[in-house]
């Protein structure tokens, strides 16, 4: 065998001897991450929000949330009710004679990295308006549909409760329309901004104790011996 062939064999054996322990170590490290896929827990949240662009003026609201949480991702359902802080319209105008509110359901899928998180958020809801005085007011197109992104922080100052703050930017796909006597009084803009702050209560799942692997191996060995 030539010197080049011997050198090739030596290099191959050396590479395999170095790679095999590394592969085994990588597989050992992957086992916890595979188990974490089924490590789901729940969270309950109570959040106060302020919104711009979903009603003619700034709106305040309350948003309870229910979350399915994995170590790195989460899925959340959030009902939201928003009410205008003030009409913001000239006295006597059509908008000044309306009481307006928006009822929404929001779904979000989030990615978590330590205390930070980013999400995609979808909202579907309706705009409702009722007159403060006798007036021919009506909701032309009440359906509100938005899709956007959320970024935020979880301040984990305790195991039992977290402080959560976030900011959302939305594009408005379904734009509600308010009309007075058939004439347009207000239409939702193409974008919306929502900010929120509130508390989150993690709920750790009850886990059944795992059976030791050595017990199964011992039983199999005993059965084979018999």
Secondary structure, 3 states (H helix, E strand, C coil): CCHHHHHHHHHHHHHHHHHHHHHHHHHHHHHHHHHHCCCCEEEEEEEEEEEECCCCCCEEEEEEEEEEECCCEEEEEEEEEEEECCCCCCCCCCHHHEEEEEEEEEEEEEEEECCEEEEEEEEEEEEEEEECCCCCEEEEECEEEEEEEEEEEEECCCCCCEEEEEEEEEEEEECCEEEECCEEEEECCCEEEEEEEEEEEEECCCCCCCCCHHHHHHHHHHHHHC
